[in-house]
Amino acid sequence: MADVIVVGTGVMGASVAFHLAERGIDTLVVDRSGPAAGSTARSGALIRSHYPTALEADLAWESLTDYFELWGERVGGGCSFTQTGFAFLAGSEDSSAVKSNVAMLREQVGIDTELVNPAELNELDPALETGDVVIAAYEPRSGYADPSATTISLLRAAQDFGAQYKTHRVVSLLERGNRISGVETEDGLLECLAVVLAAGAWSTSLAASIGLELPIRPARVQVALFERPYTLPTHLTMIDAATHAYSRPTADHCTLVGSRTAERQWLEDPDECDPEPDAEFVEQAGERIGQRIPQLKGAPYRSGRAGVLDMTPDGRPILGPEGPEGLYLSVGWSGAGFKKAPAVGAELARWVSDGTPRRDELNCYSLARFKKGNLIRGEHEYSSTGPH
């Protein structure tokens, strides 16, 4: 019997397992398929710290500076972190919020970020068309990583510390005397003292097996990759509020493009997700990136993918102990969890082993906020929100 069972081998589950095992806790990780085989592999995998709340930004900044930049030393293996610089581009609608958020990020969190005007943005990246940009937030140390490599190296590092990984399809959680007692799989029962549920949109049905209702809806999200001409070796990683898109280079000389629009394809069942992007989305993504980077106008479409997000009403996660004693959640990341996963895994491992996280503010991510109507909003939110 393991001390802790982690359900899910996306980046969150792998990070929690790594930090638990690093603390010497007997850990078993279970998933119905291989590591990063679900939504993590379909992540945009942007690494940046620009958020409208200090807590989100702090988790992302710690993940960047303590993990992604030092991956080989801190975790081992490779995550393919590539420093391109990151820019949040805004038109007139969001310019005031960008200015306020950059001031907050610098003063409250200590993030290396600055405001740049369109001319300065063009100096950073001459490939950009900036006629519709009013202001941008720039982070020189940010970029992107490989989501699968990141997850696999975390899981392997967990195994190096003694964690076990088994392929099991979990069908329900087990509770005995108002305490979690394990999980039931298609192959039998697995007992433990605590369970960390980190199965993305598939967490909802598992939580429901013990009567815990999670306000999470599965939503389909798509990305498309376009070939870059060799005259464009790279470019900034960007969230583009003006065109409602996000983009980054890829290692195989493509540019990945996703949508930030609030319109999502809601699913009844996360297993219903078609993994191939829609032709209409691909066309729209190509138009958006061509608008921002003229050298990519009409660029050949290479490939694309679609994944499932676990969306909460406020786009923020449910994190920490919930329901019966011994159950911990790391769910509802709403498409913005990848870049925070290292710091979140460390916090949740401490929560499990010591009874409290290092950041007391993480208690605001409790399930109770939805019943109380205390949805989390930054003081200066943006007009267009979405996965990034």
PECOR-V64858 format. One record per residue. RES is the residue in three letters. OMEGA is omega in whole degrees, -180 to 180 (* if undefined). D_LAST is the distance of its C-alpha to the last C-alpha in Angstrom with 2 decimals. Layout:
# PECOR-V64858
RES|OMEGA|D_LAST / RES|OMEGA|D_LAST
This chain:
# PECOR-V64858
MET|177|37.99 / ALA|173|34.81 / ASP|-177|34.11 / VAL|171|30.45 / ILE|174|28.77 / VAL|-180|25.01 / VAL|179|23.86 / GLY|178|20.89 / THR|162|20.11 / GLY|-176|16.37 / VAL|179|15.01 / MET|180|15.80 / GLY|180|19.25 / ALA|179|20.01 / SER|178|19.25 / VAL|-180|21.41 / ALA|179|24.08 / PHE|-176|24.20 / HIS|174|24.72 / LEU|-179|27.20 / ALA|178|29.18 / GLU|177|29.17 / ARG|179|30.88 / GLY|-179|33.49 / ILE|179|32.52 / ASP|-169|33.54 / THR|174|30.30 / LEU|178|29.86 / VAL|-180|26.54 / VAL|178|26.69 / ASP|-178|24.59 / ARG|179|25.79 / SER|-175|24.55 / GLY|180|23.56 / PRO|179|20.92 / ALA|-178|17.32 / ALA|-179|18.89 / GLY|-173|16.68 / SER|-178|12.99 / THR|-178|12.25 / ALA|-179|13.71 / ARG|-180|11.45 / SER|171|8.17 / GLY|173|6.37 / ALA|173|7.64 / LEU|175|6.65 / ILE|-180|9.29 / ARG|-176|9.59 / SER|-177|11.24 / HIS|179|10.75 / TYR|178|10.87 / PRO|174|13.58 / THR|-177|15.32 / ALA|-177|17.20 / LEU|178|16.82 / GLU|-178|13.05 / ALA|-179|13.46 / ASP|177|16.55 / LEU|180|15.15 / ALA|-179|12.49 / TRP|177|15.37 / GLU|179|17.81 / SER|179|15.73 / LEU|-170|15.54 / THR|-178|19.17 / ASP|-176|20.91 / TYR|-172|19.27 / PHE|180|17.14 / GLU|-176|19.60 / LEU|-166|22.51 / TRP|-177|21.48 / GLY|-180|24.83 / GLU|-173|26.79 / ARG|-176|24.88 / VAL|-173|23.92 / GLY|-176|25.61 / GLY|-179|24.71 / GLY|175|21.77 / CYS|-180|17.98 / SER|175|18.00 / PHE|-179|16.16 / THR|-179|16.48 / GLN|178|16.69 / THR|-165|15.95 / GLY|-178|15.27 / PHE|176|12.20 / ALA|171|12.60 / PHE|-175|11.24 / LEU|-177|13.53 / ALA|170|15.27 / GLY|-175|18.23 / SER|-176|21.05 / GLU|-175|19.44 / ASP|-173|16.96 / SER|-180|19.06 / SER|179|20.88 / ALA|179|17.90 / VAL|-180|16.48 / LYS|-180|19.97 / SER|-178|20.36 / ASN|177|17.14 / VAL|177|17.98 / ALA|178|21.43 / MET|-177|20.30 / LEU|179|18.09 / ARG|-172|21.04 / GLU|-175|23.78 / GLN|-174|22.58 / VAL|-179|20.33 / GLY|-178|21.71 / ILE|176|18.58 / ASP|-178|19.48 / THR|-179|18.02 / GLU|174|19.91 / LEU|175|20.14 / VAL|177|21.04 / ASN|-176|22.66 / PRO|180|22.38 / ALA|179|25.30 / GLU|177|23.93 / LEU|178|20.57 / ASN|175|22.74 / GLU|178|24.62 / LEU|-179|21.54 / ASP|-178|20.56 / PRO|-178|23.42 / ALA|-173|21.67 / LEU|168|19.68 / GLU|-171|21.19 / THR|-176|20.89 / GLY|-179|23.35 / ASP|180|21.06 / VAL|177|19.33 / VAL|-178|21.03 / ILE|176|19.34 / ALA|172|16.52 / ALA|-175|15.44 / TYR|176|15.91 / GLU|-175|15.44 / PRO|-174|17.84 / ARG|-174|17.18 / SER|-178|13.49 / GLY|-179|12.23 / TYR|177|11.05 / ALA|176|12.88 / ASP|-174|14.19 / PRO|180|12.92 / SER|179|16.37 / ALA|179|18.39 / THR|-178|16.75 / THR|-178|17.57 / ILE|-180|20.98 / SER|175|22.06 / LEU|-179|21.31 / LEU|178|23.33 / ARG|178|26.07 / ALA|176|26.34 / ALA|179|26.72 / GLN|176|29.46 / ASP|177|31.11 / PHE|175|31.49 / GLY|178|33.08 / ALA|176|30.40 / GLN|176|31.07 / TYR|179|28.80 / LYS|177|30.11 / THR|178|28.99 / HIS|172|29.80 / ARG|179|28.54 / VAL|-179|28.55 / VAL|178|30.02 / SER|171|30.54 / LEU|-179|30.69 / LEU|-179|34.18 / GLU|177|35.64 / ARG|178|39.13 / GLY|-179|40.65 / ASN|175|37.44 / ARG|178|35.97 / ILE|-177|33.58 / SER|179|35.71 / GLY|178|33.55 / VAL|174|31.97 / GLU|178|33.64 / THR|176|32.64 / GLU|-179|34.15 / ASP|180|36.19 / GLY|-177|37.46 / LEU|174|36.90 / LEU|-177|35.22 / GLU|179|36.33 / CYS|177|34.76 / LEU|-179|34.78 / ALA|177|31.10 / VAL|170|28.06 / VAL|-179|24.39 / LEU|-178|22.45 / ALA|-173|19.00 / ALA|177|18.92 / GLY|-178|15.76 / ALA|178|16.79 / TRP|179|20.17 / SER|-174|20.91 / THR|-179|22.13 / SER|179|25.26 / LEU|177|26.10 / ALA|180|26.04 / ALA|-179|28.13 / SER|175|30.71 / ILE|175|31.86 / GLY|180|31.49 / LEU|-177|28.22 / GLU|179|26.18 / LEU|179|22.42 / PRO|-177|20.74 / ILE|176|17.95 / ARG|176|17.40 / PRO|179|16.03 / ALA|-180|13.85 / ARG|179|13.41 / VAL|-173|10.28 / GLN|171|11.10 / VAL|178|10.56 / ALA|179|13.57 / LEU|-180|15.15 / PHE|-180|17.80 / GLU|175|20.59 / ARG|173|20.92 / PRO|-178|24.51 / TYR|172|26.16 / THR|178|26.73 / LEU|-175|23.01 / PRO|178|22.62 / THR|175|19.17 / HIS|179|17.04 / LEU|163|14.56 / THR|-171|10.90 / MET|157|9.55 / ILE|-171|7.56 / ASP|-179|10.46 / ALA|-179|11.47 / ALA|179|14.75 / THR|179|13.90 / HIS|-179|10.96 / ALA|169|8.94 / TYR|-176|6.79 / SER|175|8.97 / ARG|173|10.61 / PRO|171|14.07 / THR|-176|15.16 / ALA|-177|18.37 / ASP|174|20.29 / HIS|173|20.30 / CYS|172|17.67 / THR|179|14.58 / LEU|-179|11.52 / VAL|175|10.19 / GLY|-177|7.86 / SER|176|8.39 / ARG|-177|7.27 / THR|-179|10.77 / ALA|179|12.02 / GLU|-179|14.14 / ARG|176|13.46 / GLN|-178|15.99 / TRP|-178|17.37 / LEU|173|19.32 / GLU|-176|22.50 / ASP|-180|22.17 / PRO|178|19.21 / ASP|179|21.74 / GLU|-172|22.00 / CYS|172|18.79 / ASP|-176|19.77 / PRO|-179|17.99 / GLU|-179|18.66 / PRO|179|16.71 / ASP|179|18.83 / ALA|180|20.86 / GLU|178|19.97 / PHE|-179|16.21 / VAL|179|17.10 / GLU|-179|19.43 / GLN|179|17.09 / ALA|178|14.39 / GLY|178|17.38 / GLU|-178|18.63 / ARG|-179|15.56 / ILE|176|15.29 / GLY|176|19.08 / GLN|-177|19.14 / ARG|180|17.22 / ILE|-175|18.81 / PRO|179|22.25 / GLN|178|23.08 / LEU|177|20.55 / LYS|-178|22.21 / GLY|-180|23.60 / ALA|-179|22.16 / PRO|176|23.01 / TYR|-178|20.57 / ARG|-178|20.51 / SER|178|18.65 / GLY|-180|15.75 / ARG|177|14.64 / ALA|179|13.55 / GLY|-175|12.72 / VAL|174|13.07 / LEU|174|11.01 / ASP|-171|13.29 / MET|171|12.87 / THR|-178|15.09 / PRO|180|16.71 / ASP|178|15.04 / GLY|178|11.56 / ARG|-171|12.88 / PRO|167|14.46 / ILE|-169|18.12 / LEU|174|19.42 / GLY|-176|22.98 / PRO|178|26.35 / GLU|176|26.85 / GLY|-178|29.71 / PRO|180|32.54 / GLU|179|33.15 / GLY|177|31.39 / LEU|178|28.21 / TYR|-178|24.90 / LEU|166|21.49 / SER|-171|17.99 / VAL|175|16.30 / GLY|-176|14.13 / TRP|169|10.90 / SER|175|9.19 / GLY|-177|6.15 / ALA|-176|5.74 / GLY|-171|8.94 / PHE|-174|9.11 / LYS|-179|9.43 / LYS|-170|11.80 / ALA|-180|13.78 / PRO|-180|16.75 / ALA|179|17.61 / VAL|178|17.14 / GLY|178|19.41 / ALA|-180|21.96 / GLU|-177|22.04 / LEU|177|22.49 / ALA|177|25.13 / ARG|179|26.99 / TRP|-179|26.77 / VAL|-173|28.37 / SER|-175|30.99 / ASP|178|31.88 / GLY|-180|31.15 / THR|175|28.83 / PRO|176|25.59 / ARG|179|25.88 / ARG|178|23.76 / ASP|-177|25.63 / GLU|-180|22.82 / LEU|177|21.00 / ASN|179|23.62 / CYS|179|21.82 / TYR|-179|19.42 / SER|179|22.51 / LEU|-175|23.03 / ALA|-176|25.79 / ARG|-178|23.66 / PHE|177|23.11 / LYS|-180|26.87 / LYS|-178|27.62 / GLY|-179|25.23 / ASN|180|23.63 / LEU|-176|20.03 / ILE|177|17.89 / ARG|172|17.04 / GLY|179|16.63 / GLU|-179|19.61 / HIS|178|17.68 / GLU|-179|14.75 / TYR|-175|13.30 / SER|-179|14.63 / SER|180|11.57 / THR|180|8.91 / GLY|-178|6.46 / PRO|180|3.79 / HIS|*|0.00
